[in-house]
């Protein structure tokens, strides 16, 4: 899952990035409103964390312009103002959630997970496919009730395919959602991780659609 | 004690009305009394003239006969008229029986054919008396006047009348007058009270509105068209006051909202760093990196808090400036001493060409002003740029080769937390308060500060020292 952080305070932005990467997300950072809008518009992010007071374009404008362009990426507004007006305005302009500075990192993570779940149509943090069970809150994966340890990239690929289950996902799409801009990798890296997942979990869980990508089918 | 405007107005109006009424009544009373006395005098004179015709002198014998018609008037217990006939020497010839053993005093005797009047006050009753001085010739010698000089006799007729009836009328009149006065007074008091209430209704309207204008509803206003013309100015003055109050409140609210934003962001940073650092065991390098970031945030916070405190102290007028004679050169040198490490780090050359002047000001305040401006000149400069300080008397110019300030931002640079686009990124570590502080400090000391700038060419700050 790939997250865009739009925040002009460098220390805060960089620390958010570091913390989120540790949690297995791919993270890009924009320090100004203009950069933030450009990035949000050009990359398919799963969540955008948006500060409201920004140099150049402010947070409200970014939200408005994104929604105008029908970009439906969930937006979590990060605000330093605790006035009700700002929260209402943010939500009315198309924000999906907000959190007030200073915040607890664990709360931020929970809200990000909730936004991703909601976007994929899952209400429960536990997703079951065949004999595999994924707890998105604790980031744990069970096969027949037995815990299977996964690397963060394996987990990221599994999570993306599971949240989009029933839909064919191309290698490019997977890469866009799993890696940030700083890393350039070969697309066969994805194939390698998919093979690891098949070995660790279930041979038939992830199917290859030749020439297109991968799919996890919905349970009948 | 409650001071009631209405009570005071009613009281003073009543006193005024009472006084006017009293004076009016007094004049009326005196006027009526005068007219009544005049009428009495006329009848007394007529009577005296009539009585004088009854006096006859014949061969030196004086006779006086009252007709039967007159007797009823002068004789008997119910008689209200009196008279005394005297010789003009004062000797009493005849006294009307109604006088009993009393007599009228004999004061000045008027000239022959003339009258004089006087009033006697006698245990509660008043008598008006006329003195009529007349002469009679002996009837006998009248016919012989051609041969002999006629003998003349002088008489004084004093005719008096009781004024009891007139007094009664006047007394009754005064009673009516007083009753009327009391009624009029009550009526006036009521009327005045009503009038005061009417004239206070505008004030009531205003005070009702003013009550409505609380901290939460500062936009409520008194409509100057709906109060009396006399109070329009008051309404306008009240509105102006609330306008200013509202503006001050809004500025304060905006300032607090900025302060809260500016404080929350570095605090969030620190909180996030510590939370992430403590999530798991990390390498020593990571811990050092985290601590450095925390240090940066804390330094920024303390600069910010100091600036905010300084500004709010100035806002409340609690910043005491110690005025003394200062040397411009000393201040510039002290400022450069503080600022030069930052300049060296960014490879910026600072030149100064100062022709020293002495002025009155607060040393710390001026140091703060120059450090803030030099700090900006360095922060928003190009790599290997320059800063020049020069002066013409009391006008000090600080020029830089920096990035400049866009024209649209220039009018706002002294506003609190205003950042021009280029300086918005927190990379520069500014608080957004430096120029506001410099502005407030210099204005407070009756100096001035101006800023000129062109994007890409540099910025020129002109400080006018107080003289």
Interface residues (C-beta under 8 A of the other chain):
Chain A: X8 X9 X10 X11 X12 X14 X15 X16 X18 X19 X22 X31 X32 X53 X54 X55 X56 X80 X81 X82 X83 X100 X101 X102 X103 X104 X105 X106
Chain B: X257 X260 X261 X262 X264 X265 X266 X267 X268 X269 X270 X271 X272 X273 X275 X276 X279 X293 X296 X297 X419 X421 X424 X425 X426 X427
